[in-house]
């Protein structure tokens, strides 16, 4: 009866594995979001610099 309330060792191991997997997935998603946003920012800045350079070349003649 006591084991029915607390769950089997297999069930506890399963729950611990699920929690670990959720935490790892969340950390991976956070890392990916950070890297993607950094890449998007750098891409935007590159476009702005290229546009300014093109404008300067066009107006230097």
VENMO-V242139 format. One record per pair of residues at least 4 apart in sequence whose C-alpha atoms are under 8 Angstrom apart, sorted by the first residue. I is the first residue (numbers start at 1). J is the second residue. Records with the same first field share a line. If there is no record, write none. Layout:
I: J + J
This chain:
1: 5
2: 6
3: 7 + 8
4: 8
7: 11 + 12
8: 12
9: 13
10: 14
11: 15
12: 16
13: 17
14: 18
15: 19
16: 20
17: 21
18: 22
19: 23
20: 24
21: 25
22: 26
23: 27
24: 28
25: 29
26: 30
27: 31
28: 32
29: 33
30: 34
31: 35
32: 36
33: 37
34: 38
35: 39
36: 40
37: 41
38: 42
39: 43
40: 44
41: 45
42: 46
43: 47
44: 48
45: 49
46: 50
47: 51
48: 52
49: 53
50: 54
51: 55
52: 56
53: 57
54: 58
55: 59
56: 60
57: 61
